[in-house]
Amino acid sequence: MIGRLNTLGRKLPKAYGWRFRTADAFNAEIAEVAESATDCLPINNFYWRDQLGNWEAYAIMNALRVIDLSRSCVWALGRQDVVCASLLSRSALETAVAFVDTSRTVNATLLGTDKEGKIAPILNPSINLRDTCVTCEELERYSLKTVFSSRLPEADTIYNPTNIVTTITRISKSPGQAFLVPTYGMLCEAAHPNMLGRALYLQGSERGPTEGNELRLIGLGNGPSWPLLAESIVAALSWACAAQVSAFELMAETIGTIFSRIGAFERL
């Protein structure tokens, strides 16, 4: 799985130019486009290149984050630094889970079908992008709490992302993914000031004079809970690497399909 992530990493650009616009800048620029446009295609082109540019930048930033976290986690495992590895693998899992959920949502919104089995409007062959301006306010709102997500006190609630536990629980219901919830729970126990994390420093015990009485030896080093945590660390790291790659490919496919749809009209 790490090898797959490394392969993706080698394909990423060393420097990516993200054309970012504030809401005011976007509104001003699209108004200029609309003023000079003779049909809807320039408006559709501008709107969707801005939308998809944000999703593309998000995909690249997320991939770089998972690569960074995974590299550091492997380094920590090599040193048998279980505390560091637990924190890093937990973060990698959260980062990949959020991106998997996002890539699926964007794909379903733009390329999926509705309850009647009809193709999403942006890809519906019956819609002429020169005659019809196609937008998606739902996707715009969704991007605010994903691409621009924040839980800082000063951030507006519209930027608050979905609770990661909710997302992990939902994804764990997919076939073969049930291990995600207990794996994440184990890593959270290690990350929080709970006994499992402190148990790493229990190096052994000596039986006392009566039943249930023992002298526990505390010191630096990985105690008996290390193998238990190591299993969760490796499971989370492996899943995060693989899921990031597959989700990145899904997002790239979605973006490429929309660009191809617009490009086909530009060539007419």
C-alpha angles and dihedrals in degrees: 000000000000088000090056091051091049089053090053091046092056090055095053118100116255088228125018123195111220113194099213124188131184116226090259093049091048093050092048094049097045089049089057091048091050092048093059098033120110093197140004098273097087089049092048090046094052095043097049097041088055093047095044092042089061092050092047092051090047091052093051094046091049092050091051090050093052090047091052094047093046093049091052092044092054089049090052092048090052088056091043087238095156098176093055093042092050093053094045096047090048091052092046090051093049092047094050094043092054091049094047090053091047096048091050092049094049091046093048092047095051105027104021131095132246126235090280092054095249121147117254111270097250091060101032106124090214091066116085108210089206092059101035131050107219121200135161116212091178090061091045091056091045092054091057092063095040113032092030099027120156139162096189112135092246094051119105114247090244087074095052109116125223112274107269093224089059090052094046091049091051094048092045088065090067115099112283095006101095091107091069096080098051091040092053091044091055092050091048089054089054093045095048124068091264132131096260091063092046092046088074087079095054102103099179145310141241123216114251131217094275139035111284092016116115141153110235119205116220126195147121118299137065112301131191095302092063097089091048092052093041090061092053092044094054093043092052094044093048093048093046092053095048096041093049090055096047093044091048090052091050092050091047091050091050094049093045092051093053092047090050091051092053092042091055090060092046089058094051 
